[in-house]
């Protein structure tokens, strides 16, 4: 999946959970979900569930714990999609 399309999909998923809409408009790979977008930890779980649903993937607890910023989320999504392609 193209990088910009993936960032756009993540932005769409995160939108209902963030209090900082200005930062969301300027989302990048370096954007941190908790410190930059002010997403609380409970909502971070909701974001992971929404990502699983949108991309048809399953994110294990170890991967979930690493999904603290956009870049990590992108890497995990791409890895899981590649894993699904091999099945």
MMTF fields as JSON, N, C-alpha, C and O atoms, coordinates in Angstrom:
{
  "mmtfVersion": "1.0.0",
  "mmtfProducer": "UNKNOWN",
  "numBonds": 347,
  "numAtoms": 348,
  "numGroups": 87,
  "numChains": 1,
  "numModels": 1,
  "chainsPerModel": [1],
  "groupsPerChain": [87],
  "chainIdList": ["A"],
  "bondAtomList": [4, 2, 8, 6, 12, 10, 16, 14, 20, 18, 24, 22, 28, 26, 32, 30, 36, 34, 40, 38, 44, 42, 48, 46, 52, 50, 56, 54, 60, 58, 64, 62, 68, 66, 72, 70, 76, 74, 80, 78, 84, 82, 88, 86, 92, 90, 96, 94, 100, 98, 104, 102, 108, 106, 112, 110, 116, 114, 120, 118, 124, 122, 128, 126, 132, 130, 136, 134, 140, 138, 144, 142, 148, 146, 152, 150, 156, 154, 160, 158, 164, 162, 168, 166, 172, 170, 176, 174, 180, 178, 184, 182, 188, 186, 192, 190, 196, 194, 200, 198, 204, 202, 208, 206, 212, 210, 216, 214, 220, 218, 224, 222, 228, 226, 232, 230, 236, 234, 240, 238, 244, 242, 248, 246, 252, 250, 256, 254, 260, 258, 264, 262, 268, 266, 272, 270, 276, 274, 280, 278, 284, 282, 288, 286, 292, 290, 296, 294, 300, 298, 304, 302, 308, 306, 312, 310, 316, 314, 320, 318, 324, 322, 328, 326, 332, 330, 336, 334, 340, 338, 344, 342],
  "bondOrderList": [1, 1, 1, 1, 1, 1, 1, 1, 1, 1, 1, 1, 1, 1, 1, 1, 1, 1, 1, 1, 1, 1, 1, 1, 1, 1, 1, 1, 1, 1, 1, 1, 1, 1, 1, 1, 1, 1, 1, 1, 1, 1, 1, 1, 1, 1, 1, 1, 1, 1, 1, 1, 1, 1, 1, 1, 1, 1, 1, 1, 1, 1, 1, 1, 1, 1, 1, 1, 1, 1, 1, 1, 1, 1, 1, 1, 1, 1, 1, 1, 1, 1, 1, 1, 1, 1],
  "groupList": [{"groupName": "UNK", "atomNameList": ["N", "CA", "C", "O"], "elementList": ["N", "C", "C", "O"], "formalChargeList": [0, 0, 0, 0], "bondAtomList": [1, 0, 2, 1, 3, 2], "bondOrderList": [1, 1, 2], "singleLetterCode": "X", "chemCompType": "L-PEPTIDE LINKING"}],
  "groupTypeList": [0, 0, 0, 0, 0, 0, 0, 0, 0, 0, 0, 0, 0, 0, 0, 0, 0, 0, 0, 0, 0, 0, 0, 0, 0, 0, 0, 0, 0, 0, 0, 0, 0, 0, 0, 0, 0, 0, 0, 0, 0, 0, 0, 0, 0, 0, 0, 0, 0, 0, 0, 0, 0, 0, 0, 0, 0, 0, 0, 0, 0, 0, 0, 0, 0, 0, 0, 0, 0, 0, 0, 0, 0, 0, 0, 0, 0, 0, 0, 0, 0, 0, 0, 0, 0, 0, 0],
  "groupIdList": [1, 2, 3, 4, 5, 6, 7, 8, 9, 10, 11, 12, 13, 14, 15, 16, 17, 18, 19, 20, 21, 22, 23, 24, 25, 26, 27, 28, 29, 30, 31, 32, 33, 34, 35, 36, 37, 38, 39, 40, 41, 42, 43, 44, 45, 46, 47, 48, 49, 50, 51, 52, 53, 54, 55, 56, 57, 58, 59, 60, 61, 62, 63, 64, 65, 66, 67, 68, 69, 70, 71, 72, 73, 74, 75, 76, 77, 78, 79, 80, 81, 82, 83, 84, 85, 86, 87],
  "secStructList": [7, 7, 2, 2, 2, 2, 2, 2, 2, 2, 2, 2, 2, 2, 4, 4, 4, 7, 1, 7, 2, 2, 2, 2, 2, 6, 7, 7, 6, 6, 7, 5, 6, 6, 6, 6, 6, 7, 7, 7, 2, 2, 2, 2, 2, 2, 2, 2, 2, 2, 2, 2, 2, 2, 2, 6, 7, 7, 7, 7, 2, 2, 2, 2, 2, 2, 7, 1, 5, 2, 2, 2, 2, 2, 2, 2, 2, 2, 2, 2, 2, 2, 2, 2, 2, 2, 7],
  "xCoordList": [0.852, 0.0, 0.89, 1.917, 0.487, 1.242, 1.254, 0.259, 2.407, 2.607, 1.548, 0.981, 1.284, 0.308, -1.1, -1.855, -1.446, -2.766, -2.893, -3.954, -1.798, -1.796, -1.912, -2.671, -1.167, -1.263, -2.684, -3.231, -3.27, -4.63, -5.636, -6.55, -5.461, -6.349, -6.21, -7.206, -4.981, -4.74, -5.363, -5.974, -5.208, -5.787, -7.299, -7.873, -7.934, -9.385, -9.804, -10.813, -9.033, -9.336, -9.164, -9.983, -8.108, -7.77, -8.686, -8.889, -9.233, -10.01, -11.043, -11.07, -11.891, -12.896, -12.313, -12.999, -11.064, -10.478, -9.532, -9.106, -9.195, -8.228, -8.902, -9.955, -8.276, -8.76, -8.041, -8.5, -6.907, -6.078, -6.254, -5.459, -7.283, -7.605, -6.549, -6.35, -5.874, -4.841, -3.68, -3.206, -3.229, -2.147, -2.593, -1.81, -3.831, -4.357, -4.283, -3.97, -4.571, -4.503, -3.087, -2.909, -2.089, -0.688, -0.016, 1.196, -0.786, -0.268, 0.871, 0.821, 1.885, 3.024, 3.496, 2.934, 4.523, 5.052, 5.538, 5.503, 5.987, 6.54, 5.469, 5.788, 4.233, 3.158, 2.943, 2.764, 2.966, 2.753, 1.275, 0.714, 0.659, -0.768, -1.093, -2.073, -0.289, -0.595, -0.157, -0.966, 1.114, 1.598, 1.163, 0.822, 1.168, 0.814, -0.69, -1.229, -1.367, -2.799, -3.688, -4.913, -3.07, -3.81, -4.841, -5.933, -4.477, -5.344, -5.057, -3.895, -6.098, -5.848, -5.662, -5.998, -5.136, -4.779, -5.984, -5.851, -7.137, -8.337, -8.72, -9.094, -8.623, -8.937, -7.893, -8.197, -6.665, -5.62, -6.014, -5.745, -6.64, -7.138, -8.231, -8.268, -9.121, -10.169, -9.573, -10.066, -8.518, -7.841, -7.281, -7.423, -6.647, -6.091, -7.208, -7.049, -8.323, -9.459, -10.0, -10.347, -10.07, -10.539, -9.565, -9.985, -8.267, -7.249, -7.402, -7.345, -7.595, -7.787, -8.972, -8.893, -10.066, -11.28, -11.089, -11.461, -10.51, -10.332, -9.424, -9.698, -8.346, -7.35, -7.495, -6.769, -8.428, -8.629, -7.428, -7.067, -6.815, -5.632, -5.884, -6.848, -4.999, -5.071, -3.767, -2.684, -3.877, -2.694, -2.526, -3.39, -1.401, -1.133, -0.746, -0.464, -0.735, -0.458, 0.924, 1.073, 1.937, 3.288, 3.299, 3.882, 2.647, 2.578, 1.765, 2.116, 0.683, -0.177, 0.609, 0.443, 1.446, 2.237, 3.228, 3.65, 3.601, 4.561, 3.89, 4.567, 2.586, 1.866, 1.615, 0.478, 2.677, 2.561, 2.629, 2.263, 3.101, 3.148, 2.747, 2.586, 2.593, 2.099, 3.063, 2.633, 4.358, 5.346, 5.274, 5.287, 5.2, 5.11, 3.819, 3.822, 2.726, 1.446, 1.541, 1.055, 2.168, 2.323, 3.147, 2.789, 4.249, 5.113, 4.376, 4.512, 3.601, 2.853, 1.752, 1.563, 1.038, -0.026, 0.575, 0.052, 1.675, 2.304, 2.801, 2.666, 3.373, 3.867, 2.716, 2.821, 1.624, 0.467, -0.201, -0.656, -0.266, -0.835, 0.022, -0.502, 1.345, 2.257, 2.106, 2.146, 1.934, 1.735, 0.463, 0.446, -0.607, -1.867, -1.73, -2.354, -0.908, -0.707, -0.019, -0.235, 0.807, 1.551, 0.681, 1.043, -0.47, -1.335, -2.141, -2.918],
  "yCoordList": [-1.188, 0.0, 1.24, 1.283, 2.232, 3.469, 4.211, 4.236, 4.814, 5.491, 6.554, 6.588, 7.414, 8.49, 7.939, 8.48, 6.868, 6.251, 5.642, 5.696, 5.063, 4.456, 5.529, 5.369, 6.614, 7.726, 8.295, 8.607, 8.43, 8.946, 8.023, 8.493, 6.712, 5.744, 5.82, 5.763, 5.949, 6.063, 7.358, 7.369, 8.436, 9.728, 9.606, 10.108, 8.937, 8.748, 7.925, 8.224, 6.902, 6.039, 6.793, 6.658, 7.58, 8.282, 9.479, 9.868, 10.054, 11.295, 11.344, 12.334, 10.327, 10.428, 10.376, 10.707, 9.965, 9.747, 10.854, 10.859, 11.789, 12.817, 14.117, 14.483, 14.799, 16.114, 17.215, 18.357, 16.866, 17.869, 17.789, 17.152, 18.428, 18.366, 19.069, 18.694, 20.078, 20.783, 19.84, 19.777, 19.118, 18.164, 17.059, 16.601, 16.632, 15.586, 16.015, 15.204, 17.287, 17.792, 17.683, 17.52, 17.772, 17.737, 16.415, 16.375, 15.34, 14.043, 13.581, 13.747, 13.002, 12.472, 11.192, 10.776, 10.574, 9.351, 9.579, 8.664, 10.79, 11.092, 11.405, 11.529, 11.534, 11.896, 10.79, 9.621, 11.185, 10.26, 10.328, 11.412, 9.16, 9.13, 9.769, 10.505, 9.498, 9.968, 11.412, 12.244, 11.724, 13.074, 14.114, 15.235, 13.77, 14.759, 14.871, 15.974, 13.724, 13.736, 13.681, 13.752, 13.556, 13.542, 12.41, 12.584, 11.248, 10.066, 9.352, 9.106, 9.014, 8.308, 6.815, 6.325, 6.105, 4.702, 3.816, 2.858, 4.114, 3.329, 3.51, 2.551, 4.737, 4.997, 4.414, 4.098, 4.269, 3.648, 2.206, 1.725, 1.536, 0.17, 0.208, -0.646, 1.198, 1.341, 1.573, 1.04, 2.364, 2.635, 1.335, 1.07, 0.531, -0.742, -1.648, -2.287, -1.701, -2.519, -2.013, -2.81, -0.706, -0.131, -0.432, -0.69, -0.398, -0.737, -2.2, -2.527, -3.07, -4.494, -4.683, -5.429, -4.003, -4.141, -3.594, -4.242, -2.402, -1.762, -2.565, -2.691, -3.104, -3.781, -5.306, -5.992, -5.837, -7.277, -8.031, -9.103, -7.445, -8.05, -8.283, -7.773, -9.063, -9.289, -8.807, -9.227, -7.928, -7.343, -7.961, -7.826, -8.64, -9.291, -8.258, -7.104, -8.684, -7.763, -7.12, -5.94, -7.877, -7.302, -6.168, -5.108, -6.41, -5.37, -4.179, -3.03, -4.458, -3.393, -2.474, -1.254, -3.056, -2.271, -1.348, -0.342, -1.683, -0.875, 0.221, 1.113, 0.164, 1.118, 2.443, 2.778, 3.176, 4.443, 5.654, 6.762, 5.437, 6.544, 6.05, 4.85, 6.967, 6.633, 5.709, 4.759, 5.974, 5.142, 3.688, 2.767, 3.484, 2.12, 1.454, 0.276, 2.199, 1.649, 1.235, 0.171, 2.077, 1.772, 0.497, -0.365, 0.394, -0.78, -2.058, -3.087, -1.988, -3.158, -3.519, -4.695, -2.533, -2.794, -3.458, -4.459, -2.898, -3.452, -4.871, -5.726, -5.129, -6.471, -7.461, -8.575, -7.064, -7.957, -8.204, -9.317, -7.183, -7.365, -8.319, -9.166, -8.181, -9.076, -10.508, -11.467, -10.635, -11.95, -12.606, -13.8, -11.8, -12.304, -12.733, -13.706, -12.005, -12.341, -13.703, -14.414, -14.051, -15.313, -16.499, -17.643, -16.243, -17.346, -17.92, -18.853],
  "zCoordList": [0.0, 0.0, 0.0, 0.678, -0.759, -0.859, 0.477, 1.201, 0.786, 2.073, 2.359, 3.451, 1.389, 1.598, 1.832, 2.639, 1.13, 1.301, 2.691, 3.314, 3.166, 4.498, 5.581, 6.537, 5.434, 6.395, 6.389, 7.447, 5.222, 5.105, 5.804, 6.482, 5.634, 6.288, 7.807, 8.528, 8.29, 9.734, 10.258, 11.326, 9.511, 9.895, 10.055, 11.021, 9.106, 9.139, 10.366, 11.005, 10.682, 11.828, 13.145, 14.054, 13.245, 14.493, 14.754, 15.904, 13.698, 13.793, 14.925, 15.656, 15.107, 16.181, 17.595, 18.562, 17.713, 19.043, 19.496, 20.651, 18.612, 18.974, 19.381, 18.859, 20.317, 20.736, 19.963, 19.924, 19.346, 18.682, 17.166, 16.476, 16.663, 15.233, 14.372, 13.217, 14.921, 14.16, 13.861, 12.727, 14.86, 14.657, 13.713, 12.881, 13.831, 12.958, 11.489, 10.618, 11.22, 9.84, 9.276, 8.068, 10.142, 9.719, 10.08, 10.289, 10.155, 10.576, 9.656, 8.437, 10.28, 9.523, 10.2, 11.214, 9.644, 10.233, 11.668, 12.491, 11.959, 13.286, 14.329, 15.511, 13.927, 14.845, 15.884, 15.543, 17.146, 18.26, 18.654, 18.817, 18.805, 19.113, 20.463, 20.581, 21.462, 22.821, 23.039, 23.45, 22.768, 23.075, 22.053, 22.431, 20.765, 19.736, 19.514, 19.424, 19.425, 19.114, 20.355, 20.252, 21.518, 22.799, 22.867, 23.408, 22.311, 22.368, 23.679, 24.003, 24.442, 25.697, 25.434, 24.356, 26.405, 26.208, 25.883, 25.121, 26.437, 26.123, 24.656, 23.98, 24.177, 22.772, 21.838, 20.688, 22.318, 21.511, 21.175, 20.075, 22.111, 21.873, 20.808, 19.922, 20.893, 19.881, 18.493, 17.5, 18.436, 17.162, 16.586, 15.393, 17.433, 16.98, 16.451, 15.411, 17.155, 16.707, 15.368, 14.497, 15.207, 13.945, 12.803, 11.676, 13.099, 12.095, 11.683, 10.497, 12.663, 12.353, 11.416, 10.441, 11.72, 10.918, 9.506, 8.527, 9.407, 8.102, 7.179, 5.986, 7.733, 6.898, 6.886, 6.166, 7.679, 7.707, 8.261, 7.775, 9.294, 9.909, 11.393, 11.964, 12.002, 13.439, 14.051, 13.642, 15.03, 15.663, 17.043, 17.91, 17.231, 18.515, 19.567, 19.243, 20.83, 21.942, 21.852, 22.171, 21.42, 21.296, 20.274, 20.506, 19.144, 18.108, 18.583, 18.315, 19.287, 19.798, 20.741, 20.707, 21.562, 22.514, 21.813, 22.383, 20.584, 19.825, 19.002, 18.49, 18.872, 18.013, 18.733, 19.066, 18.962, 19.683, 18.765, 19.157, 17.538, 16.589, 15.203, 14.982, 14.297, 12.961, 12.237, 11.584, 12.343, 11.639, 12.112, 11.295, 13.411, 13.954, 13.481, 13.124, 13.478, 13.019, 11.554, 11.17, 10.74, 9.318, 9.116, 8.314, 9.852, 9.722, 10.116, 9.455, 11.185, 11.661, 10.662, 10.35, 10.166, 9.177, 7.938, 7.449, 7.434, 6.232, 6.468, 5.594, 7.635, 7.963, 8.034, 7.521, 8.666, 8.801, 7.454, 7.186, 6.602, 5.267, 4.448, 3.724, 4.564, 3.849, 4.367, 3.596, 5.673, 6.3, 5.752, 5.452, 5.626, 5.095, 3.638, 3.213, 2.868, 1.457, 1.305, 0.324, 2.289, 2.212, 2.582, 2.306, 3.207, 3.654, 2.516, 2.719]
}
